[in-house]
Amino acid sequence: MGQVNFAYGAVADAVGLPFAVSVFADDDRLRDEICADVESAGLGMRECGSLAQLLEGDPRSLGEAILIDCPLPGAQGLAALSRLDTRAARSGARLVISTSVDGLEDVFACCSQSDPQILVSPRRAERVIALGQMLARIPNLRLRELSDEDRLTLLRLTEQVNQISEKLERMGEPAESGRSVRSPTRAFRFDEQAGGPQSTGDKQSSSDRLVRSTRPPLPDPRLVRRIIHQRQLRARFFDGDLFADPAWDMLLDLTAARVEHNRVSVTSLCIASGVPPTTALRWISQMTDSGLLERVEDDTDRRRAFIALSDKATDGMARYFDEMGKNAAQLV
């Protein structure tokens, strides 16, 4: 982790940014490990304790960044996370919450306002990546205090931290424990790409043209499911990393679910992505920010939330399959 800590130190030195971090975890060994990474990265510690201490404390005093490990949060833990989520959304503080697959649905449902980073059974390198991403998402108030040069330095160094951490993760973990897929942070340029190239004199946006035209129907879900099955079948004969395309796999799954009138949970969508849950959650977050996916609250159970295609993504998938026409069946 030496290179990573050096990069973080460079970030702090470059921008002169006092960055206070609070850490809460019931596992003593894990809590000490996270605190050590935070301190060696040159970031200030605000609070470090158990989840019970988080429940008792005032969320307003926890600093700019809060790292929480709650593998299976109970009712009290979820209530604390919900309260913290509201406070963080108001203050601009950043949350990184690690949980288990079994706890994912509950954590996702109760954290709807602050846009937290959610990690699922993360390795140490994934936590370090989360720290780097946290630096890139400092509240706007602080960013306005930085010069343009310092702001650019911060973004560049944070990207270096992420790249170093990903390399360390690939070198230090067995190949089957994770997948190397391109970063979602650089994958989405939908507004510029939608509808194809435009001339410089074209004042009519592609989205305006799409709104005025009639959207074709979505494809038969049986066809989409066959395409998904065919894509999954390749992993039986080749390394899955060769074909990892979580964004497309999730779009296909949600397209079929929309026609079938089925709701898709975040856990189910992570499975459909074909990549580890933490990686899938980063893609879901980016695709939501880009207007492709939507979070849908369960009106009958506030402890649940679902993911669905946005109208923008639905339009794109309908037009894609319409353009493919009969050739779509050849994808199976």
Secondary structure as UniProt FT lines:
FT   HELIX           2..15
FT   STRAND          20..25
FT   HELIX           28..40
FT   TURN            41..42
FT   STRAND          44..49
FT   HELIX           51..56
FT   HELIX           59..61
FT   STRAND          65..69
FT   HELIX           75..91
FT   STRAND          94..99
FT   HELIX           101..110
FT   STRAND          117..120
FT   HELIX           124..136
FT   HELIX           140..143
FT   TURN            144..145
FT   HELIX           148..172
FT   HELIX           175..177
FT   HELIX           184..186
FT   HELIX           190..193
FT   TURN            194..195
FT   TURN            200..201
FT   HELIX           206..212
FT   HELIX           221..233
FT   HELIX           234..236
FT   HELIX           240..242
FT   HELIX           246..260
FT   STRAND          264..265
FT   HELIX           266..273
FT   HELIX           277..289
FT   TURN            290..291
FT   STRAND          293..297
FT   TURN            299..300
FT   TURN            302..303
FT   STRAND          305..309
FT   HELIX           311..324
FT   HELIX           325..331
//
